[in-house]
Every structure is written in structure tokens, then in C-alpha cells.
Amino acid sequence: MVDQLKRLEFSLRREVEGEADRRATLSGADEVPDGYRRLVEEYYRSLARRGSGPGGI
């Protein structure tokens, strides 16, 4: 589900930014808008569950 949300967010960003600017950008800020905080926390929890052993990242 997290992957689906990431794809949706990416496609919405591309739609809002338009066709001309399709490159990924980093703001350099650690701040996360409140609306995304829960999703970001769940994303990192899912990474932690995978672990770094065989089959993990």
C-alpha cells in the first residue's frame, strides 16, 4: 500500500508541476507537511521491518 501511495503522490506531483519539469528534486529540509507525516513514518517503519539481512535492502 505504501508503494501505491508513493506512486500516486509522484504522479500527482508530475501533474501539478507540468510536463516541463519531470525531474526529482530534494528540498534539503527535514520538515514534512503534517498531511504526509503519518505516511512518511509508515514508510520508514516498513523499511525497518524489511531489515538489512538477506532479502532486505
Secondary structure as the mmCIF struct_conf table of DSSP 4:
data_model
#
loop_
_struct_conf.conf_type_id
_struct_conf.id
_struct_conf.beg_label_comp_id
_struct_conf.beg_label_asym_id
_struct_conf.beg_label_seq_id
_struct_conf.end_label_comp_id
_struct_conf.end_label_asym_id
_struct_conf.end_label_seq_id
HELX_RH_AL_P HELX_RH_AL_P1 VAL A 2 GLU A 17
BEND BEND1 GLU A 19 ALA A 20
BEND BEND2 ARG A 23 ARG A 23
HELX_RH_AL_P HELX_RH_AL_P2 ASP A 34 ARG A 50
BEND BEND3 SER A 52 GLY A 53
TURN_TY1_P TURN_TY1_P1 PRO A 54 GLY A 55
#
